[in-house]
Amino acid sequence: MKMKRFLDSRAVFEFLAFWRDGVTATELGQVLGLTREAAQRSVVGPYKKAFPHATVPRGKRTHIAGDAYSLKVSPWRVMDAVNFTSAMQAFAEASNGESPLGVPIEDLANFLDVDNEVERFRELYAAIARRRTVYLDYAAKRGRIQLIFSPHAIVRTPARLHFRGHSVRISEDGSRYIDMVPGRIISSRLGREDEYVGAKDDIEWHTRVPIIAELNPRLGEAARESVMREYQCEDRLTITDVRRAVAEYVVDWLKGRRLRGIADPVWAVARVGTGRRDDR
């Protein structure tokens, strides 16, 4: 069976044409490591053939005809555009270069580099990719524990990075799905494939819930208007389709959100609504 390329060059073309307000074949070639002629022939031409009404020329640049929801082969979410920009910059800086996107980004999602976290993250990352367990000695918030852990996903919250997975306490019966912070691991070793437990039975992971927040009535009129415009909401904000397993992290962030220079929190109430099973 013919394998599909990891990153479709047509998706890169579409990304640049939309998010950078148009792109030339020369600029596309610089990102993909192609000559202008090769980029035009092997990327731009095939894209236009596949999607004949998706682009519009304006001067020397090709633009996407439509809004983000009209994108065919590239992400439409703002955070996905941020993630791609961050990744391109990270790879460029690692080789002492500059990102060909030409859009600098300063990522404050995690501004601490913890040496211990690198190796632990690497091991858990590999365990997901290879579907293997990890034997852990872990500094939990209620004391030191030993686990057999089967990570199935990485979760990035505003406050931290963690892994979601299935755990079995070595000294006790029973098992459950938990969140594991790599920096808290004391020691670890990779386990076996036949011990691995995937995400299939992680009910909280597959359950989607809404999160409802109400704007703080103590905020001044200007501050309220600012927040409502930022979140495109009225006095109440509803965030839909959040995994139940991560919903409390979103609630914590909402409760802690403040406008700089204003003491009152932005949201007066934030809570998790009734869930539904995700069958998609």
C-alpha positions as CSV (number, residue, x, y, z in Angstrom):
1,M,0.0,0.0,0.0
2,K,1.3,3.4,-0.9
3,M,2.0,5.6,2.2
4,K,0.7,9.1,2.3
5,R,3.3,11.8,3.0
6,F,3.4,13.1,6.5
7,L,3.0,16.7,5.5
8,D,1.3,17.4,2.2
9,S,3.1,20.2,0.4
10,R,-0.3,21.4,-0.9
11,A,-1.3,22.0,2.8
12,V,1.8,24.2,3.3
13,F,0.9,26.2,0.2
14,E,-2.7,26.6,1.4
15,F,-1.6,27.5,4.9
16,L,0.7,30.3,3.6
17,A,-1.8,31.6,1.1
18,F,-4.4,32.0,3.8
19,W,-2.6,32.9,7.0
20,R,0.1,35.1,5.4
21,D,-2.4,37.0,3.1
22,G,-1.1,35.4,-0.1
23,V,2.0,33.6,-1.2
24,T,4.3,33.6,-4.2
25,A,5.9,30.5,-5.7
26,T,9.3,31.8,-4.6
27,E,8.2,32.1,-1.0
28,L,6.6,28.7,-1.1
29,G,9.9,27.3,-2.5
30,Q,11.8,28.8,0.3
31,V,9.7,27.1,2.9
32,L,9.7,23.7,1.1
33,G,13.3,23.8,-0.1
34,L,12.3,24.0,-3.8
35,T,13.1,26.3,-6.6
36,R,10.3,28.7,-7.7
37,E,9.7,26.6,-10.8
38,A,9.5,23.4,-8.9
39,A,7.1,24.8,-6.4
40,Q,4.9,26.2,-9.1
41,R,5.0,22.9,-11.1
42,S,4.7,20.3,-8.2
43,V,2.7,22.2,-5.6
44,V,0.7,25.2,-6.8
45,G,-0.4,23.6,-10.1
46,P,-1.6,20.4,-8.5
47,Y,-3.5,22.3,-5.8
48,K,-5.3,24.5,-8.3
49,K,-6.2,21.4,-10.4
50,A,-7.6,19.6,-7.3
51,F,-9.4,22.7,-6.1
52,P,-10.1,24.9,-9.1
53,H,-12.2,27.5,-7.2
54,A,-10.2,27.7,-4.0
55,T,-7.7,30.4,-5.0
56,V,-7.7,33.9,-6.4
57,P,-4.7,35.8,-7.8
58,R,-3.9,39.3,-6.6
59,G,-0.8,40.7,-8.2
60,K,2.0,38.2,-7.9
61,R,0.4,36.5,-4.9
62,T,-2.1,33.7,-4.7
63,H,-4.8,34.0,-2.1
64,I,-7.4,31.7,-0.7
65,A,-10.9,32.6,-1.9
66,G,-13.0,32.4,1.3
67,D,-12.7,32.3,5.1
68,A,-10.9,29.7,7.3
69,Y,-13.8,27.3,7.0
70,S,-13.1,27.1,3.2
71,L,-9.6,25.6,3.7
72,K,-9.3,22.2,2.0
73,V,-6.2,20.5,3.3
74,S,-4.8,22.7,6.1
75,P,-5.9,23.6,9.7
76,W,-8.4,26.4,10.2
77,R,-8.1,26.9,14.0
78,V,-6.0,29.8,15.2
79,M,-4.2,27.6,17.8
80,D,-3.2,25.2,15.0
81,A,-1.6,28.1,13.1
82,V,0.2,29.1,16.3
83,N,1.4,25.5,16.9
84,F,2.7,25.2,13.3
85,T,4.5,28.5,13.6
86,S,6.1,27.5,16.9
87,A,7.2,24.2,15.5
88,M,8.8,25.7,12.5
89,Q,10.6,28.3,14.6
90,A,11.9,25.5,17.0
91,F,13.3,23.4,14.2
92,A,14.9,26.5,12.6
93,E,16.5,27.7,15.9
94,A,17.8,24.2,16.6
95,S,19.9,24.4,13.5
96,N,20.9,28.1,14.1
97,G,18.6,29.3,11.4
98,E,15.5,31.4,11.1
99,S,12.0,30.2,10.4
100,P,11.0,30.6,6.7
101,L,7.6,31.7,7.8
102,G,9.0,35.1,8.9
103,V,6.6,35.3,11.9
104,P,8.4,35.3,15.2
105,I,6.6,33.7,18.2
106,E,7.3,33.8,21.9
107,D,5.7,30.8,23.5
108,L,4.9,31.1,27.3
109,A,3.0,27.9,27.6
110,N,5.9,26.5,29.5
111,F,8.8,28.9,30.1
112,L,10.9,26.6,32.4
113,D,13.4,24.1,31.1
114,V,13.6,21.3,33.6
115,D,16.4,18.8,32.9
116,N,14.6,15.9,34.6
117,E,11.5,16.5,32.5
118,V,13.2,16.1,29.2
119,E,14.1,12.4,29.7
120,R,10.8,11.6,31.4
121,F,8.8,13.2,28.6
122,R,10.9,11.4,26.0
123,E,10.2,8.0,27.6
124,L,6.4,8.6,27.9
125,Y,6.3,10.0,24.4
126,A,8.0,6.9,23.1
127,A,5.6,4.7,25.1
128,I,2.6,6.2,23.4
129,A,4.2,5.8,19.9
130,R,5.3,2.3,20.6
131,R,2.3,1.2,22.7
132,R,4.3,0.1,25.7
133,T,3.9,0.5,29.4
134,V,6.3,2.4,31.6
135,Y,7.2,1.3,35.2
136,L,7.3,4.4,37.3
137,D,8.4,5.6,40.8
138,Y,6.3,8.7,41.1
139,A,6.1,11.7,43.5
140,A,2.3,12.1,43.7
141,K,0.8,14.9,45.6
142,R,-0.2,12.5,48.4
143,G,3.0,10.6,48.5
144,R,5.4,8.4,46.6
145,I,3.8,5.6,44.6
146,Q,4.9,2.9,42.1
147,L,2.8,2.4,38.9
148,I,2.6,0.6,35.6
149,F,1.5,3.4,33.3
150,S,0.1,3.2,29.8
151,P,0.1,6.7,28.3
152,H,-2.3,7.4,25.4
153,A,-2.2,11.2,24.9
154,I,-0.3,14.4,25.7
155,V,-2.4,17.1,27.3
156,R,-1.2,20.7,27.3
157,T,-3.0,23.0,29.8
158,P,-2.4,26.7,30.4
159,A,-0.4,25.7,33.5
160,R,1.4,22.5,32.7
161,L,2.0,19.6,30.4
162,H,0.9,16.1,31.4
163,F,0.2,12.6,29.9
164,R,-3.1,10.9,30.1
165,G,-3.1,7.2,30.5
166,H,-4.1,4.0,32.3
167,S,-2.4,3.2,35.6
168,V,-2.0,0.1,37.8
169,R,-0.7,0.5,41.3
170,I,2.0,-2.1,41.9
171,S,1.2,-2.4,45.6
172,E,-2.6,-2.5,45.3
173,D,-5.4,-4.0,43.3
174,G,-7.4,-2.0,40.8
175,S,-6.6,0.3,38.0
176,R,-7.8,3.6,36.6
177,Y,-7.1,6.4,34.1
178,I,-5.0,9.2,35.5
179,D,-2.9,12.3,34.6
180,M,0.8,12.0,34.9
181,V,3.2,15.0,35.1
182,P,6.6,13.9,33.6
183,G,8.7,16.2,35.9
184,R,7.3,14.4,39.0
185,I,8.8,11.0,37.9
186,I,11.6,9.8,40.2
187,S,12.7,6.8,38.1
188,S,11.3,4.8,35.2
189,R,11.9,2.0,32.8
190,L,10.1,1.0,29.6
191,G,7.8,-2.0,29.9
192,R,6.2,-4.4,27.4
193,E,3.8,-4.1,24.6
194,D,1.5,-6.9,25.8
195,E,0.9,-5.0,29.1
196,Y,-0.2,-1.8,27.3
197,V,-3.8,-0.6,27.9
198,G,-5.0,2.0,25.4
199,A,-7.6,4.8,25.5
200,K,-10.6,2.6,24.5
201,D,-12.1,2.3,28.0
202,D,-11.2,5.8,29.2
203,I,-14.7,7.0,29.6
204,E,-13.9,10.5,30.8
205,W,-11.6,10.9,27.8
206,H,-14.4,10.0,25.4
207,T,-17.1,12.0,27.1
208,R,-17.6,15.5,25.9
209,V,-19.0,18.2,28.2
210,P,-19.9,21.9,27.9
211,I,-18.3,24.4,30.2
212,I,-20.4,27.4,31.2
213,A,-19.0,30.6,32.6
214,E,-20.8,33.8,33.6
215,L,-19.2,37.3,33.3
216,N,-18.4,39.0,36.6
217,P,-21.0,41.7,37.2
218,R,-18.5,43.7,39.3
219,L,-16.4,44.4,36.2
220,G,-16.8,47.9,34.8
221,E,-18.6,48.5,31.5
222,A,-15.5,49.0,29.5
223,A,-13.9,45.8,30.9
224,R,-17.0,43.8,30.3
225,E,-17.2,45.0,26.7
226,S,-13.6,44.2,26.2
227,V,-14.1,40.6,27.4
228,M,-17.3,40.1,25.4
229,R,-15.5,41.1,22.3
230,E,-12.5,38.9,23.1
231,Y,-14.6,35.8,23.6
232,Q,-17.4,36.7,21.2
233,C,-20.0,36.2,23.9
234,E,-22.6,38.0,26.0
235,D,-22.8,37.7,29.8
236,R,-22.5,34.0,29.5
237,L,-19.8,32.0,27.7
238,T,-20.3,28.3,26.8
239,I,-17.3,26.2,25.6
240,T,-18.6,23.1,23.9
241,D,-17.2,19.6,23.3
242,V,-14.5,19.6,26.0
243,R,-13.2,16.2,27.1
244,R,-14.4,15.5,30.6
245,A,-10.9,14.3,31.5
246,V,-9.5,17.8,31.0
247,A,-12.6,20.0,31.8
248,E,-11.5,20.9,35.3
249,Y,-8.3,22.4,33.9
250,V,-10.3,24.7,31.7
251,V,-12.5,25.6,34.7
252,D,-9.4,26.4,36.8
253,W,-8.1,28.6,34.0
254,L,-11.4,30.5,33.7
255,K,-11.6,31.0,37.5
256,G,-8.1,32.4,37.5
257,R,-8.5,34.7,34.5
258,R,-8.0,38.4,35.3
259,L,-7.4,41.5,33.3
260,R,-4.2,43.2,34.1
261,G,-4.7,46.1,36.6
262,I,-8.2,44.9,37.6
263,A,-8.5,42.9,40.9
264,D,-11.8,41.2,40.2
265,P,-11.7,37.9,38.2
266,V,-13.2,38.0,34.7
267,W,-15.7,35.1,35.4
268,A,-17.9,35.0,38.4
269,V,-19.0,31.4,37.9
270,A,-17.5,28.5,35.9
271,R,-18.8,25.0,35.9
272,V,-18.9,21.8,33.9
273,G,-22.2,20.8,32.3
274,T,-23.8,17.4,31.5
275,G,-21.7,15.2,29.2
276,R,-22.3,12.9,26.2
277,R,-20.2,10.1,24.9
278,D,-18.0,10.9,21.9
279,D,-18.7,8.3,19.2
280,R,-16.9,10.2,16.4
